[in-house]
C-alpha cells in the first residue's frame, strides 16, 4: 500500500484507499493497452510458432524463419515467450544484455542481430542466464504484455513469436494480447506428436486464431555421408493432419545432424546457403509463409482504451494512440 494511505493520510476509510488504488491500476492497464496498440499498429504480420508437443523444433523453426525472412529484406522481430526455457538468444549466439533507456519513459531497445532482425528474450534480461524462472500465470502474462508494450519494435513486416509447448498461459496470453496473430503449428510425423498437435489446432479454433499452416519437422533423416533422406521417424503425418483440419501444409523439413551442431554453435543452419535437403525444404516453408502473409500494411488492432480522467494521458481521458503522449 502506498504511503498516501498510511495512518496520517487524509483517506477517510480503507475502502476509499482501495478504490483509489484500483482506479490507479486500471489507468495503468489502460495506458499499457494503448502502448500495445501503438506497437502492434506498426507490425504487419504476427506469427505464433506453437505446438502441443515439446521437442518438435519450434525454436529451430522460429529462429530460422525469422532469419530467412530477414535475409529477403523484410524487417523482422523475434520474440521468445518460452519464459521457462528461452533458447533463442543462445541459438543466435547473442551475448548482449538489456540496457535501460536513459529516460524512464522511453521504450527499451531490443537486441539487434542484424540490420533487419530485432530480438527480445527474457534470458538477455537476466544477470545469470542459468537461473530458473519460477513464475505463476500472472507474472508470465505481464511479462508478455511488457514485451509488446515496452520495447521499441518499430516498423516490422513480421513478428515471429516462439512459444513453449502446450496450450497454457503463454499462447493464451499471446492470443489475448495480440489481435490478428496467426499460428504456425509445428509437428513431427509420429502419431504421439500428432495427438498433441491436434490439441493445439483445437486451441486455435477455440480462441479464434487463424492458422498459417502446418510444418512437419524432423521429416526423415539426412544421411551425413550420402546426403540422402531416410525415413527413420516416418513422414507424412504433418500433411495428413493438415488435410484432416483443412489447413495449408507449408512443408516437411528433414532432420540433418548439421542442424544440431549449428544450433549449439549459435550459427543457424536452415537459413544458410548450404546444399542440403533440409535447407532446400525450409526455403519452401519460408516461400509459403511469404506467399500467404505478404508484407502489406497492418490492419487495426486493439480498440483505444479510456485511460481515465485522472491519468497522465495527454488526451485528457479518451486516448488516441496516434497522437497521445502518455
C-alpha positions, 0 to 999 in steps of 0.5 A: 500500500502506498504511503498516501494511505498510511495512518496520517493520510487524509483517506477517510476509510480503507475502502476509499484507499482501495478504490483509489488504488484500483482506479490507479491500476486500471489507468495503468492497464489502460495506458499499457493497452494503448502502448500495445496498440501503438506497437502492434499498429506498426507490425504487419504480420504476427506469427505464433510458432506453437505446438502441443508437443515439446521437442518438435523444433519450434525454436529451430523453426522460429529462429530460422524463419525469422532469419530467412525472412530477414535475409529477403529484406523484410524487417523482422522481430523475434520474440521468445515467450518460452519464459521457462526455457528461452533458447533463442538468444543462445541459438543466435549466439547473442551475448548482449544484455538489456540496457535501460533507456536513459529516460524512464519513459522511453521504450527499451531497445531490443537486441539487434542481430542484424540490420533487419532482425530485432530480438527480445528474450527474457534470458538477455534480461537476466544477470545469470542466464542459468537461473530458473524462472519460477513464475505463476500465470500472472507474472508470465502474462505481464511479462508478455504484455511488457514485451509488446508494450515496452520495447521499441519494435518499430516498423516490422513486416513480421513478428515471429513469436516462439512459444513453449509447448502446450496450450497454457498461459503463454499462447493464451496470453499471446492470443489475448494480447495480440489481435490478428496473430496467426499460428504456425503449428509445428509437428513431427510425423509420429502419431504421439506428436500428432495427438498433441498437435491436434490439441493445439489446432483445437486451441486455435479454433477455440480462441479464434486464431487463424492458422498459417499452416502446418510444418512437419519437422524432423521429416526423415533423416539426412544421411551425413555421408550420402546426403540422402533422406531416410525415413527413420521417424516416418513422414507424412503425418504433418500433411495428413493432419493438415488435410484432416483440419483443412489447413495449408501444409507449408512443408516437411523439413528433414532432420540433418545432424548439421542442424544440431551442431549449428544450433549449439554453435549459435550459427543457424543452419536452415537459413544458410546457403548450404546444399542440403535437403533440409535447407532446400525444404525450409526455403519452401516453408519460408516461400509459403509463409511469404506467399500467404502473409505478404508484407502489406500494411497492418490492419487495426488492432486493439480498440483505444482504451479510456485511460481515465480522467485522472491519468497522465494521458495527454488526451485528457481521458479518451486516448488516441494512440496516434497522437497521445503522449502518455 
